[in-house]
Amino acid sequence: MRLTRRPAILALAALLGLGAVGPAPAQSIQEAPVELPSVRVGDLEIVAPWSRATPPGGKVGAGYMVLRNHGTTPIELTGGSVPFAQRTELHVMKVVDGYMQMRPVESLAVPPGGELELKPGGPHIMFLGLTQMLRVGNAYDITLAFKDGTSTTVKAVVWDVGLMRTEKKS
């Protein structure tokens, strides 16, 4: 796992309504002093759930993680809930006519034997109507709901704005 600071992340934070975050940090890569948490539920493995800190008064946030399907049939994430926001939505991002656009979707599929990374600039879980700030270092519950009617709750660690948590690929 590594943490990457990128000016583009600050632009995404602004797009998500996370407020002013100051000047763009210099680019750097550093090793994180933690192991990637992983939860296995049936054929689904949920790796490294995380979120970004939000500013005082911020009304939106987002959740990220890697979903791995160790089974032979697709797994569909259909939504979720969190105790710190009025509602959640699944979102995807894509560039249209040179502009990044975010839109809600009904579900996100994890292919058999594959993985889906929920990440900044890609698919993610949007937290709408925050009822409290997400503070660096704290961990919050995210309950994930699936098409088959099952759900599971994971702890997401909050990282500082401007940091990106990624998994090292060997």
Wavefront OBJ file of the C-alpha trace (Angstrom):
o trace
v 0.000 0.000 0.000
v 1.152 3.525 -0.618
v -0.144 7.028 -0.115
v 0.009 9.357 -3.082
v -0.555 13.105 -3.000
v -1.904 14.462 -6.235
v -3.184 17.901 -7.169
v -5.954 16.185 -9.169
v -7.334 14.800 -5.927
v -7.826 18.329 -4.658
v -9.815 19.126 -7.792
v -11.944 16.042 -7.165
v -12.443 17.117 -3.550
v -13.746 20.438 -4.832
v -16.002 18.594 -7.293
v -17.398 16.496 -4.438
v -18.090 19.664 -2.446
v -15.489 18.987 0.181
v -14.621 22.669 0.365
v -11.393 24.587 0.119
v -8.406 22.525 1.070
v -5.561 24.968 0.543
v -2.738 24.901 -1.955
v -1.926 21.701 -3.809
v 0.682 19.608 -1.989
v 3.883 18.548 -3.680
v 3.708 15.110 -5.245
v 5.274 12.388 -3.151
v 4.918 8.713 -2.439
v 5.486 7.261 0.990
v 4.886 3.897 2.601
v 1.942 3.778 4.960
v 2.726 2.334 8.407
v -0.329 0.072 8.413
v -1.450 -3.239 6.961
v -4.435 -3.392 4.636
v -7.487 -4.579 6.572
v -9.474 -7.275 4.802
v -12.866 -8.843 5.536
v -14.108 -12.006 3.835
v -17.854 -12.702 3.587
v -18.604 -15.785 1.517
v -17.027 -15.306 -1.916
v -16.579 -11.556 -1.364
v -13.400 -10.034 0.045
v -13.534 -6.368 1.088
v -10.080 -4.794 1.248
v -8.923 -1.500 2.771
v -12.164 0.471 3.304
v -11.355 4.171 3.688
v -12.716 7.687 3.365
v -11.343 11.202 3.255
v -11.629 13.729 6.033
v -14.310 16.363 5.553
v -14.180 20.034 6.472
v -16.431 21.600 9.114
v -19.884 22.078 7.616
v -19.175 19.716 4.697
v -22.319 17.941 3.530
v -20.834 15.163 1.366
v -18.141 12.552 1.605
v -17.254 9.307 -0.132
v -16.208 5.770 0.699
v -13.604 3.715 -1.121
v -12.367 0.100 -0.995
v -11.494 -2.879 -3.153
v -14.143 -5.578 -3.636
v -12.817 -8.998 -4.756
v -15.082 -11.772 -5.973
v -13.559 -15.204 -5.317
v -16.673 -16.938 -6.670
v -17.998 -17.996 -10.062
v -21.005 -15.647 -10.285
v -21.149 -11.831 -10.312
v -21.707 -9.994 -7.025
v -23.712 -6.766 -7.222
v -23.321 -3.962 -4.704
v -26.680 -2.169 -4.640
v -26.163 0.425 -1.923
v -25.412 0.912 1.683
v -25.897 3.000 4.759
v -23.803 4.902 7.270
v -24.715 6.337 10.673
v -23.145 9.726 9.856
v -25.130 10.701 6.725
v -28.772 10.986 5.735
v -28.304 8.675 2.743
v -25.794 6.991 0.451
v -25.636 6.563 -3.312
v -23.402 4.558 -5.615
v -21.635 6.801 -8.126
v -19.446 6.413 -11.184
v -17.218 9.045 -12.766
v -16.256 9.473 -16.376
v -14.889 12.103 -18.692
v -17.475 13.522 -21.112
v -16.379 16.177 -23.624
v -13.225 16.797 -21.594
v -15.064 17.265 -18.286
v -15.258 14.838 -15.373
v -18.856 13.948 -14.600
v -20.274 12.030 -11.676
v -23.577 10.184 -11.850
v -25.522 7.853 -9.565
v -26.040 4.207 -10.581
v -28.350 1.472 -9.255
v -25.568 -1.066 -8.712
v -21.894 -1.876 -9.228
v -20.917 -5.387 -10.365
v -17.887 -7.345 -9.207
v -17.173 -9.928 -11.922
v -16.531 -13.591 -11.071
v -12.862 -14.050 -10.186
v -12.344 -10.285 -10.525
v -12.296 -7.126 -8.493
v -13.815 -3.678 -8.424
v -11.887 -0.787 -6.903
v -13.980 1.988 -5.431
v -11.640 4.963 -5.676
v -11.416 8.720 -6.177
v -12.112 9.502 -9.832
v -13.895 6.167 -10.250
v -16.811 4.281 -8.756
v -17.453 5.114 -5.105
v -20.063 5.263 -2.357
v -21.278 8.822 -1.892
v -22.331 9.976 1.587
v -24.994 12.692 1.293
v -26.242 14.953 4.073
v -23.398 14.381 6.516
v -24.470 14.757 10.122
v -20.901 14.989 11.420
v -17.377 15.626 10.163
v -15.267 12.657 9.153
v -12.070 13.151 11.157
v -8.590 11.918 10.276
v -7.686 8.723 12.099
v -11.225 7.802 13.113
v -12.974 4.716 11.765
v -16.644 4.633 10.831
v -19.062 1.820 9.958
v -20.220 1.413 6.370
v -22.940 -1.170 5.775
v -22.861 -2.550 2.240
v -26.012 -4.006 0.650
v -26.018 -6.568 -2.156
v -28.497 -7.682 -4.822
v -28.947 -11.103 -3.178
v -30.386 -9.360 -0.084
v -27.306 -9.791 2.103
v -25.431 -6.990 3.811
v -22.209 -6.626 5.750
v -20.657 -3.850 7.814
v -17.011 -2.796 7.554
v -14.917 -0.152 9.328
v -13.536 2.590 7.079
v -10.510 4.550 8.291
v -10.477 8.286 7.540
v -7.397 9.660 5.771
v -6.390 13.272 5.237
v -7.633 15.172 2.171
v -4.956 15.008 -0.503
v -3.846 11.477 0.335
v -4.775 8.534 -1.816
v -4.662 5.054 -0.394
v -3.739 2.436 -2.953
v -2.668 -1.140 -2.884
v 0.803 -2.134 -4.084
v 0.647 -4.501 -7.015
v 3.560 -6.957 -6.920
l 1 2 3 4 5 6 7 8 9 10 11 12 13 14 15 16 17 18 19 20 21 22 23 24 25 26 27 28 29 30 31 32 33 34 35 36 37 38 39 40 41 42 43 44 45 46 47 48 49 50 51 52 53 54 55 56 57 58 59 60 61 62 63 64 65 66 67 68 69 70 71 72 73 74 75 76 77 78 79 80 81 82 83 84 85 86 87 88 89 90 91 92 93 94 95 96 97 98 99 100 101 102 103 104 105 106 107 108 109 110 111 112 113 114 115 116 117 118 119 120 121 122 123 124 125 126 127 128 129 130 131 132 133 134 135 136 137 138 139 140 141 142 143 144 145 146 147 148 149 150 151 152 153 154 155 156 157 158 159 160 161 162 163 164 165 166 167 168 169 170
